[in-house]
């Protein structure tokens, strides 16, 4: 075989390299030395060589030395001269049968370089080239017919020698081993992966890193370490595994595309199937969001998002979730996406996978493994990571590993808040082998930490309350799904409805109710609203449409039950308000399930949970528009059935229906079944107390539904479901009084806000209307406000449209308690002045809670002349990520808060540009600590209010800091 380095080709196979023994059998001789069959080696093309000649032929010879030596080989007597040499003829080294010419070593080079000439047939030098050509076709005699023992051209081989045993006497321009290896390695797009493969599998040969090795160096090392055959086998095996894995990746990609191309809406898993691309509307997704846990019901988050239209951050498209943002340098491995229930996280995941499968985006990813936590909850045994993936994707069963070659893998873990594994990052053992069996919990923590498949990517979605389960050092980017903007709401309605005129009417109707239109930030509520209003407006034009969340969910329940009856029971009844006894029984059982799971804080549940509530799983599947069921499919790991309500608000609504009917039908109090309660107000009071005791407000919306359903107008809609019971008016009046008393006594401003929502559900807006009248007339500042009036004012300001430019707490004439109740308003304004309002350490708890609100627009905060102390200010430091101007002088601060303040200044997400610390006794030690934060590269501070009470050393320290950090102006 030829070597590219030496430009030498082995002798042409000819008749002299074969002889016949006495039995007439053909015996191959060495094509170079003509020796017998001892220790012969066969190579492609039919040649045979002895081992000694093979070692000579494949040994690389220096190219320069060969050329310099051949430059003195002039053609002598009996030599064949080069046909292209114009002056003194050099000795020819090869003859071309296509060109019918012979060439010296310099001129024959073109046949190795030029693509067209590489196809020519080069042979050993011969004086008479005509003897090497077929007389009939004038083509090279390059095929040896073993049957007829004659050289023929390739045309004769096909026509006259068809069916004979034939072989090429020489494969033209065949690359040598070194060149073949080099060519193969150049075809690997990421050579570093192959280098890592060699180091991992053959550490005894590659003790040092190969980062600086190019292809040529790598080929030499491989030939030296493994020899010719070994190097080829290792390379081909690597490429074979890669190609087999990539082929499987394409198969899985196709199946995922088929699985996720449709979205199911309404009754039954095989009910209304809609192509996702037909209705998908881009969601508003932004970077970041605080890592704090907010103690409010998620519906309150929607109210906050509705005010963000004027302060929008740069939106991130779903398909760009792993792309680095401007200014980001580090690669992104793990993305954590937060968003409340029903905001569109799962559909975003579905759209991401569908666009990838259809070749529209993220084509650098080979494998995507969607692993919802609700499915992983079912895995209790021991699995290796590969076994778990093979269980999800049976197509992977003939692949040993995805940890090879250029494979890029993405794991999508949807629904962290539904995870029932402990995720014990601190105590779980480290695991690095993807083939070693262990618990699913250990697999998850090691995959997230990067011990398993460190080159893979992870996308985790979660509700905000569960986001802190993942250590911050394991997350490289945090995003937040904020639902639909107002234009996106309209786009969704028009795509979903189809009928342009009807869609316009629905949009107009939704805008008449501010609270419902705000809820439409959630895509799932847009679907619920579209389902209800499309049905109602089609039936009659003068229908009274829902005005509250309770009414909307009531109509949704009735309409979906009617659709169920038409599908499964072949009912023709068009009146959706009429419910059968079987419908009533099943809905109340689902209500019981909803209430029990709401008490436990569960959004997903399993077959045994349904059985405990007396629900037959098969029968429950008919109500899948209310309680969805995830069925077993080819790409999913569903040993058991997993259930959830279509949205948290539907679960809360059904739980309220169950609680109310338990009292209407049996005088039971679901919160205390040990005794019967005669009055509806007793049930209301128990529900109010339970909701106020909740730390995260998980019963707030349930309470609003319960009170709203207690009104006779709403009960009339559910007359086929709820038992008729008179004499409720006195109880409603008692509930009014109880709520009013609680508003006056309750200490939590956030819980008080929900109590005003409850009064609104019962139709009592007297206090709120009084405040609104005073606001409009401009007389509010002249009135001495009672604490409960301050709560009403806070409710009015929080529910108003838009963001307040400035909120000055001293403007309102009230007590310290009243000011405390007004503190939540800071989360809906850009600038808050709380100076000299007698705020203390306990006030900081309320203020910190308000600052943790997602999408808080506050950028300037003045807390001067309040005795907050070190403890109080420390509470505020954590949620200060959006504050640009902070005034803290004097606030009774000492050196005890300086290390925390330095951490705020040096935090990567800190936006603080102006800090006022006048008249605080920080001491030398405190200022020294503060300087560490000022010198940090992440510090964005531009102006620092001088600390007058410091000693001389501190003054010098601060001056030196401002000199080092030339961007900071020291205000004295």
Helices and strands as residue ranges (DSSP letters): G 15-17, E 18-20, E 26-28, E 40-42, E 48-50, H 51-58, H 63-70, E 94-96, E 101-103, G 107-109, H 110-113, H 115-118, E 122-124, G 129-132, E 143-145, E 150-152, H 154-159, E 166-168, H 177-186, H 191-201, H 215-260, E 262-265, E 272-275, H 276-279, E 285-287, H 298-305, G 308-311, G 318-320, E 334-338, H 345-357, E 367-370, H 373-376, E 382-383, H 385-392, G 394-396, E 409-413, G 416-418, E 438-439, H 440-449, E 457-462, G 464-469, G 472-474, E 477-481, H 486-497, H 500-511, H 514-519, H 523-539, H 549-568, H 581-600, E 604-606, H 607-612, H 617-620, G 621-623, E 627-630, E 642-645, H 648-666, H 680-693, H 700-709, H 712-717, H 729-745, H 749-761, H 766-777, G 780-782, H 787-799, E 804-808, G 809-811, H 816-822, G 823-828, E 829-833, H 841-851, E 860-862, H 869-877, E 885-887, G 895-897, H 898-906, E 914-916, H 923-935, E 943-945, H 952-964, E 969-971
